[in-house]
Amino acid sequence: MARNDVNGKVVLIAGGAKNLGGLLSRNFAAKGAKVAIHYNSDNTKAEAEKTLADIINAGGEAFLFQADLTDVKNITKFFDATIEKFGGIDIAINTVGKVLKKPFADTTEEEYDSMNDINAKVAYFFIQEAGKKLNNNGKINTIVTSLLAAFTGYYSTYAGAKAPVEHFTRAASKEFGSRGISVTAVAPGPMDTPFFYGQESDDAVAYHKQASDLGGLTDIKDIAPLVEFLVTDGWWVTGQTIFANGGYTTR
């Protein structure tokens, strides 16, 4: 089987119901992969069911798993349910994240803990579980943010909690490499999805749109092919965070 052939392979996607995760779920299913789709809460249930229905109606194979992954045992349950359903896992992708735009001085301890749990803790234990459960020559990818390369205020807990994932990626690539497992992260610019708009003023949206060299916000259709490449033909790239933002930041 060619490296870029995902037909018959099993792809597990945390946050796979909507936005970038939903697009990845549909794309992998269209190429013949079996897809395990995680979503967090009832707020996302309708979108998760729509993504699943689209895949099934197109002749694909997938299932849904709902859980709060900040409870680490649910990460284990997600991987185990996927193995029970499909017999193994070849590719694990984590798109889970939460953004908070707030002045440093106004951020509460509760907000800090929540941001760290969702953006760093989930990422760490997702990679850990993938390292334990993936088939040999498997692939792991995490979505982070181009704000890791930005010199800006107001996103201290978001970029700060995503920043450790760069080192998680490096460390895991060293430890899992002997099994042929590559580990990467992708750092998009601000993406044109509801995830972005919730905390931004009209002025901030206008700024972000003009800040990239290529113009406009990042389109999920420009990020999905990069993720798909890294977990197939691009497997030789490992331990790296790839910034894909149209020139929004310097790396």
Residue pairs with C-beta under 8 A, 6 or more apart in sequence:
1 7
1 8
3 232
3 233
3 235
4 232
4 233
5 232
6 28
6 31
6 32
6 33
6 90
6 91
6 232
7 31
7 32
7 33
8 32
8 33
8 34
9 33
9 34
9 90
9 91
10 33
10 34
10 35
10 36
10 82
10 86
10 87
10 88
10 89
10 90
10 91
11 24
11 25
11 28
11 33
11 34
11 35
11 36
11 89
11 90
11 91
11 92
11 93
11 231
12 35
12 36
12 38
12 78
12 79
12 82
12 89
12 91
12 92
12 93
12 130
13 21
13 24
13 25
13 28
13 35
13 36
13 37
13 38
13 92
13 93
13 94
13 95
14 21
14 38
14 69
14 75
14 78
14 92
14 93
14 94
14 95
14 96
14 122
14 126
15 21
15 38
15 39
15 40
15 94
15 95
15 96
15 97
16 22
16 24
16 25
16 35
16 36
16 37
16 38
16 39
16 51
16 93
16 95
17 25
17 37
17 38
17 39
17 44
17 47
17 48
17 51
17 64
18 39
18 44
18 47
18 48
18 51
19 95
19 191
19 193
19 194
19 195
19 220
20 95
20 143
20 188
20 191
20 193
20 220
20 223
20 224
20 227
21 37
21 93
21 95
22 47
22 51
23 220
23 221
23 224
24 93
24 95
24 224
24 227
24 228
25 35
25 37
25 51
25 55
25 62
26 51
26 54
26 55
27 224
27 228
28 35
28 91
28 228
29 35
29 55
29 58
29 60
29 61
29 62
30 58
30 60
32 60
33 91
34 61
34 62
34 86
35 55
35 60
35 61
35 62
35 63
36 62
36 63
36 65
36 78
36 81
36 82
36 85
36 86
36 89
37 48
37 51
37 52
37 62
37 63
37 64
37 65
38 64
38 65
38 66
38 67
38 69
38 78
39 45
39 47
39 48
39 64
39 65
39 66
40 66
40 67
40 68
40 69
40 96
41 66
41 68
42 66
45 66
48 64
48 66
49 64
51 62
52 62
52 63
52 64
55 61
55 62
56 62
63 81
63 85
65 77
65 78
65 81
65 82
67 74
67 77
67 78
68 74
69 75
69 78
69 96
69 122
69 125
69 126
70 117
70 118
70 121
70 122
72 121
72 125
75 122
75 125
75 126
75 129
76 129
79 89
79 92
79 129
79 130
79 132
79 133
80 133
82 89
83 89
83 133
88 135
89 130
89 133
89 134
89 135
89 138
90 134
90 135
90 137
90 138
90 139
91 134
91 138
91 139
91 140
91 141
91 231
92 126
92 129
92 130
92 134
92 138
92 139
92 140
92 141
93 140
93 141
93 142
93 143
93 227
93 231
94 122
94 123
94 126
94 127
94 141
94 142
94 143
95 143
96 118
96 119
96 122
96 123
96 126
96 143
97 118
97 119
97 143
97 144
97 145
97 158
97 162
97 195
98 114
98 115
98 118
98 119
98 158
99 155
99 158
99 195
99 196
99 198
99 199
100 107
100 111
100 115
100 155
100 157
100 158
100 199
101 154
101 155
101 158
101 199
101 200
101 204
102 111
102 154
102 157
103 153
103 154
104 153
104 154
104 156
107 156
107 157
111 157
112 157
115 157
115 158
115 160
115 161
116 157
116 161
118 161
119 158
119 161
119 162
119 165
120 161
120 162
120 164
120 165
123 142
123 162
123 164
123 165
123 168
124 164
124 165
124 168
126 142
127 140
127 142
127 168
127 169
127 172
127 183
128 172
130 138
130 140
130 181
131 140
131 172
131 175
131 176
131 181
134 140
134 181
136 179
136 180
136 181
137 179
137 180
137 181
137 235
138 179
138 180
138 181
139 181
139 182
139 183
139 184
139 230
139 231
139 232
139 235
140 172
140 176
140 181
140 182
140 183
140 184
141 183
141 184
141 185
141 186
141 227
141 230
141 231
142 165
142 168
142 169
142 184
142 185
142 186
143 185
143 186
143 187
143 188
143 223
143 227
144 162
144 165
144 166
144 185
144 186
144 187
144 241
145 158
145 159
145 162
145 187
145 188
146 187
146 188
146 189
146 190
146 243
146 244
146 245
146 248
146 249
147 155
147 158
147 159
147 162
147 249
148 159
148 162
148 163
148 166
148 187
148 241
148 243
149 187
149 243
149 249
149 250
149 251
150 159
150 249
165 185
165 241
166 185
166 241
169 183
169 184
169 185
169 239
169 240
169 241
170 239
172 183
173 182
173 183
173 184
173 238
173 239
174 239
176 183
177 238
182 230
182 231
182 235
182 236
182 237
182 238
183 238
183 239
184 230
184 231
184 234
184 237
184 238
184 239
184 240
184 241
184 242
185 240
185 241
185 242
186 223
186 226
186 227
186 230
186 241
186 242
186 244
187 241
187 242
187 243
187 244
187 245
188 218
188 223
188 244
188 245
189 208
189 212
189 217
189 218
189 244
189 245
189 246
189 248
189 249
190 196
190 208
190 217
190 218
190 248
191 217
191 218
191 219
191 220
191 223
192 216
192 217
192 218
192 219
192 220
193 220
196 208
196 217
197 205
200 208
208 217
208 248
209 215
209 216
209 217
211 248
212 218
212 245
212 246
212 247
212 248
213 246
213 247
213 248
214 246
214 247
215 246
216 246
218 244
218 245
218 246
218 248
222 244
222 246
223 244
226 242
226 244
230 237
230 242
243 249
243 251
